[in-house]
Amino acid sequence: MAKLAQSTIKYLIEADFSANGVVEKPDVIGAIFGQTEGLLGQDLDLRELQRTGRIGRIEVNLKEDKGTTSGTIQIPSSLDASETSLIAAAVETIERIGPCESSIKLRAIKDIRMVKRDYVVDRAKEILQKLLEEIPETDHLTETVKESVRISEIAEYNGLECGPDIPDSNEIIVVEGRADVINLLKNGIKNAVAVGGTTVSKELIDFCQDRIVTLFLDGDRGGDLILKELSQLIPIRDVVRAPDGKEVEELTKKEIYKALRTKNLVEKPRYKKREDLDERMKEKISNTLDRMIGTKAVYIFDDKMKIVGKIPLSRFTKENKDLENAKIVLVDSSIDDNMIEIADHNNISYLIGESLENKTKPKRVRTYTKTELNN
């Protein structure tokens, strides 16, 4: 007997039956085949339809109660709607099951395709709802991308971990560590630089000279100690603190900007300012400049006016390693913007030449002309 493939079922006939005696499943199925035989002609004979796979396996569920039997019948069909309806009507004509009088009443003919469609629609709704819950809002996606880009922008300048805008910023924010710089970057603040470590580096001290400095510290005792130390070493205009018990690296965007809006102006800083050239050094520099006239050379000194190198003016560049330890530099030339940029880049303290032709204000380096030395 051919078995009806589940994928070919179009309709499912469902009927209820009752018998006034005790019957079993084979009695019910035998009655269906026997009492409908020849009723609808050869083309709709149930045995032939089942043999050719157009009617599936007939399922019977029954129960006995006080000498009577009742239950349900299910007949799967791959016939069209009208033929299936004829089969359902034929089943209702059965009057006996086994030796007992009985009756069969159609409950429904279900369109299996419609049932499947309903399932597909309901399931699709569940899937879509879950998908929508998992898909972040466009604003969140955009902000996530921006945060990733900002974090990747963390830079290093003269050994200091900082935001990308630090080299060209006149106003800077000094924080305790790298994680603080990253959190500020995530929230769009690119002019932060980290103290880094337990001691304040000379590079940071030099870097903060002639800049407007805001100190942004954790809201704990560690922040108190760093404030005490830095206030003696760098020029601080404002102090910003995280809320009590919180660290800068864990603040939200709202907390960061709220803190920056409520700066506390500090007392006149007690930091150690860079000492100016004394008279003896000025005289020595002036005499050296006289000897350099016409040489187109650059003389390199440490902070004690001990010469550490001489190079041609053409080699006065950011990449020249001879300038790494330079503190006082004399040039047989006028000082222009490019020279000042090179001096700032190499953390040179003093750049001295015949005259000044610069248009931009130096950030760190202090410039002198020969005339200024002699006044």
Secondary structure, 3 states (H helix, E strand, C coil): CCCCCHHHCCEEEEEEEEECCCCCHHHHHHHHHHHHCCCCCHHHCHHHHHHCCCECCCEEEEEEECCEEEEEEEEEECCCHHHHHHHHHHHCCCCEECCEEEEEEEEEEEEHHHHHHHHHHHHHHHHHHHHHHHCCCHHHHHHHHHHHHHHHCCEEECCEEECCCHHHCCEEEEECCHHHHHHHHHCCCCCEEECCCCCCCHHHHHHHCCCEEEEEECCCHHHHHHHHHHCCCCCEEEEEECCCCCCHHHCCHHHHHHHHHCCEECCCCCCCCCCCCCHHHHHHHHHHHHHHCCCCEEEEECCCCCEEEEEEHHHCCCCCHHHCCCCEEEECCCECHHHHHHHHHCCCCEEEECCECCCCCCCCCEEEEHHHHHC
